[in-house]
Amino acid sequence: MFFAPLWYNIKKGIEIIYRKADNMSFDIFGKSIQLTDLYTAGVRWIFVILALYILIRSIRSLLQTKNPSEVWAYMNMRVFRTDGEGIPVETEEMSVPVTHWESVIGRDKNCDISIEDPALSRNHGILMRDTRGEWTYRDLGSKNGTLINDEEVGSAVGARRSLKSKKNKIGQMGEAVNIEYGDVIRVGLTEMVLMPISVEEKNNNIAMRRSDTHFMSAGPSLAALTLFQLLTAFQLLIALGEAYYTQVFMAMGGLMIIMWVYVAVMRGFGNTAFEMETIAFFLSTLSLAVVASSAPESMFKQFIAIALGAGAMIVMCVVLRNLDRTKKLRWILLAAAAVLLLANLTIGTFSYGARNWIDIGGFSFQPSEIVKVVFVWIGAATLDELYEKKNLTIFMIFSVYCFGCLGLMGDFGTAIIFFVTFLIISFLRSGDFSKLALMVGAAAAGGFMILRFKPYVASRFASWTHVWEAAVVDGAGFQQSRTMSAAASGGLIGVGPGEGWLESVPAADTDMVFGMLIEEWGFIIAALAVLSIVTLSIFAYRSIFAGRSTYYTIAACGAMSMFIFQTMLNVFGCVDLLPFTGVTFPFVSNGGTSMMVSWALLAFLKAADTRERASIAVKAGSKI
């Protein structure tokens, strides 16, 4: 009730200002210049100043977070040394801090707890901590097995120890068994005892976590962003005219309201960290401006996508609070993703050479974008059970299914993003460069087959690095050459929102949107948009060292890889540093599905944020 009359008065006031400004002119140096032209010339500098203020505050706050490794327990070890006949002759005692929730034990130097013991397997076993602060141990199919309090892991151990009450042989991956402080773990010639940290160290962990909590004050940034949005709306009104008055202010005004309501509600739940959301709201503002320039009639639709995306992020954060529930949902999501991709192949419509859209009753969406979220969710949940061959097989089969469907659709840009994400997730779990090289080799062979049987894809590679010549000869480099020309005209501060000409080029507001950003907003703001995505990725990478569990860190890095690689393909494809692949810029490109998925992926980064009171994805009082 309060917002309706307030917004009506603001709307009428801006309308009056616009009409008066449009009719006013000044005589400068003998030339008559309209007030609206002066506004456009001056506001471009204000945009840059506000963008620098908004984004630098958020970026600085995120980068100040160090995510220090906390000590969760100690492993007191005695390593027995033997003579040439295998008879113990001496011992070496040491105490190793356990700083990871999941620590691999073995003789490999890459293990979290590396022990120089020839009787150990390279990856012998894994010590795991759950969200309740309880510990388990799993043998990873070691050659010589593991004894816990002189009981063989995998044998018929007592009910207190066995989590699944199954038998298992040494040499096979064993079941996880409960570990209590003081239990003796024997691996190879090494004897280990898990010991708790002291009360002082617990308090130090809490103090360290609190001291590392750097939250920017959300109020100043939101106020600056609100001003940025108001100035943008007025500039778009100047560029587009009164015909799109309602579209502009419904979309921009709605975004302002959602932004402030979101912060108020989250504060009500005790959360005080809004750097990621501020970045997302800023980039979404640029998206609305891009849509206004290219397809103003779609502005409100894009706003609805932003609202639904923010809602999806909140729902996902709530779901991610419960790790067990999150993992169980992977089977439902896997089935849903498989059905979506199959439906896309069956009833999908073609667009720009790819069958990647489904139209239902005038509503269209892109299943491959939705599957991005599912892919990260399934990858993290499936591979969270470290070194579980069954889980790895499931994820690989699902990945191959996704690659195959995307290839049949002709959506090779998205297929590349999926593959890179697959490599990152898989490497985070195995750390095996040889397997990584094998997968890259297989992908390269598949890529050559695609270039052989998909001529239009090959044509994009044929024009790579010489789009100017290609644009003249056969038109293959038309989009990129025009994009670079428009970007060059934008300079540092741009020509102003709605004042560019690149929107007339196909896919200017989607696949070539980086060029549109530079043309209308200038290089500074375009570079800040890229830097924002890079900052989110750096923050996700740092979560590896202090994550609450492997799932959250893998999911954050999976989302990070999609953000950063998708941005790289969009930016470098626009300027001919990489072949044009036709992928969107997260949060910025026109497209409802892409926008909603960008917000949904942000939930994985919020769940990996270990700062106190940083996210609703973390339960208050959890033992992180």
Secondary structure, 3 states (H helix, E strand, C coil): CCHHHHHHHHHHHHHHHHHHHHHCEEEECCEEEEHHHHHHHHHHHHHHHHHHHHHHHHHHHHHHCCCCCCCCEEEEEEEEEECCCCCEEEEEEEEEEECCCEEEEECCCCCCEECCCCCCCCCCEEEEECCCCCEEEEEECCCCCEEECCEECCCCCCCCCECCCCCCCCCCECCCEEECCCCEEEECCEEEEEEECCHHHHHHHHHHHHHCCCCCCHHHHHHHHHHHHHHHHHHHHHHHCHHHHHHHHHHHHHHHHHHHHHHHHHHHCCCCCCHHHHHHHHHHHHHHHHHHHHCHHHHHHHHHHHHHHHHHHHHHHHHHCCHHHHHHHHHHHHHHHHHHHHHHHHHCEEECCEEEEEEECCEEECHHHHHHHHHHHHHHHHHCCCCCHHHHHHHHHHHHHHHHHHHHHCCHHHHHHHHHHHHHHHHHHHCCHHHHHHHHHHHHHHHHHHHHHCHHHHHHHHCCCCHHHHHHHCCCCHHHHHHHHHHHHHCCCCCCCCCCCHHHCCCCCCCCHHHHHHHHHCHHHHHHHHHHHHHHHHHHHHHHHCCCCHHHHHHHHHHHHHHHHHHHHHHHHHCCCCCCCCCCCCCCCCCHHHHHHHHHHHHHHHHCCCCCCCCCCCCCCCCC
